[in-house]
């Protein structure tokens, strides 16, 4: 269940700054998932206590790339993003195996 709700973590400079400063972790989640399901999935998958969940739907964007054959136009799909705040003292280590 948790693998179908939590699609992948977002690893960016902004997400890393949030995790270091405020114990907030960012995930791409299933568009149909609600906050309660996201909370249960994070608690089950990472064995942590979740304090709160904030969600937002990120709109799709038009992208272009320039190739030898000409301009390739396409679209990046919309997705749902969840920012999960953990309880005090909790931590998720995405890079533990490296």
Backbone torsions as a table, in degrees:
resi	resn	phi	psi	omega
1	UNK	NA	-45.4	-177.0
2	UNK	-64.6	-33.4	-178.9
3	UNK	-71.6	-26.4	178.9
4	UNK	-83.3	-22.3	178.7
5	UNK	-87.9	-50.2	178.4
6	UNK	-88.0	108.4	-177.9
7	UNK	-80.3	-48.4	177.6
8	UNK	-168.0	154.1	173.5
9	UNK	-78.4	154.0	174.9
10	UNK	-97.5	119.3	-179.9
11	UNK	-110.8	101.4	178.2
12	UNK	-142.4	173.2	179.5
13	UNK	-63.2	-41.6	-179.8
14	UNK	-66.3	-41.9	179.4
15	UNK	-65.3	-38.8	178.3
16	UNK	-66.1	-38.8	178.4
17	UNK	-65.1	-39.6	177.1
18	UNK	-63.8	-40.8	-177.9
19	UNK	-69.3	-36.4	179.7
20	UNK	-73.3	-38.2	-173.9
21	UNK	-87.2	-38.2	-169.3
22	UNK	-127.4	9.3	-175.4
23	UNK	55.5	40.2	177.9
24	UNK	-111.1	132.1	-178.2
25	UNK	-122.4	142.7	-173.3
26	UNK	-112.3	134.8	-179.4
27	UNK	-133.1	149.7	164.9
28	UNK	-89.0	126.4	-175.0
29	UNK	-122.5	167.8	176.6
30	UNK	-62.7	139.2	-176.4
31	UNK	-64.4	-26.2	-177.8
32	UNK	-87.7	-8.7	-175.6
33	UNK	-74.5	140.9	175.8
34	UNK	-101.6	178.0	-174.4
35	UNK	-64.2	-36.4	-179.8
36	UNK	-66.1	-43.5	178.7
37	UNK	-65.7	-38.8	178.9
38	UNK	-65.0	-42.5	178.2
39	UNK	-59.9	-47.1	-179.4
40	UNK	-64.9	-37.5	-179.5
41	UNK	-66.3	-42.2	179.2
42	UNK	-67.7	-42.6	179.1
43	UNK	-63.1	-39.3	-178.7
44	UNK	-72.8	-41.1	-173.7
45	UNK	-76.9	-37.4	-174.2
46	UNK	-111.6	-0.7	178.5
47	UNK	54.7	52.8	178.7
48	UNK	-130.5	165.2	176.0
49	UNK	-98.5	123.1	-178.0
50	UNK	-93.7	131.4	179.2
51	UNK	-88.8	-48.7	179.5
52	UNK	-153.5	162.3	179.3
53	UNK	-133.0	127.2	173.7
54	UNK	-115.8	134.5	-178.7
55	UNK	-122.8	154.0	174.6
56	UNK	-152.8	148.2	176.9
57	UNK	-100.9	117.6	-179.2
58	UNK	-87.8	127.8	-176.6
59	UNK	-72.8	155.7	175.9
60	UNK	-71.4	155.6	-177.6
61	UNK	-128.6	147.3	173.6
62	UNK	-83.2	133.3	179.9
63	UNK	-125.8	151.0	175.1
64	UNK	-131.2	147.6	172.9
65	UNK	-138.8	143.1	-175.2
66	UNK	-99.1	120.8	-178.3
67	UNK	-123.7	177.4	178.3
68	UNK	-64.2	-32.0	-179.3
69	UNK	-81.5	-7.8	-179.3
70	UNK	128.2	-163.5	-178.0
71	UNK	-86.2	126.1	176.2
72	UNK	-100.3	120.5	178.8
73	UNK	-106.7	143.6	179.5
74	UNK	-159.1	-170.1	-176.7
75	UNK	-140.2	138.6	172.8
76	UNK	-97.2	130.4	-174.7
77	UNK	-70.6	158.1	176.0
78	UNK	-73.9	153.7	178.5
79	UNK	-148.2	164.5	178.6
80	UNK	-104.1	133.1	-178.9
81	UNK	-116.4	138.6	178.4
82	UNK	-123.4	131.5	173.7
83	UNK	-107.1	114.9	-174.1
84	UNK	-103.9	122.9	176.3
85	UNK	-98.2	125.9	-179.1
86	UNK	-91.1	161.3	177.1
87	UNK	-67.6	162.9	-177.4
88	UNK	-60.0	130.7	178.1
89	UNK	89.8	-9.5	179.4
90	UNK	-87.0	154.5	-178.1
91	UNK	-155.8	144.9	173.6
92	UNK	-113.4	129.7	-179.7
93	UNK	-110.0	101.7	179.6
94	UNK	-75.1	-26.5	-173.9
95	UNK	-106.9	30.6	-175.8
96	UNK	-68.7	-30.3	-176.5
97	UNK	-86.8	-9.9	-175.6
98	UNK	-83.7	NA	NA
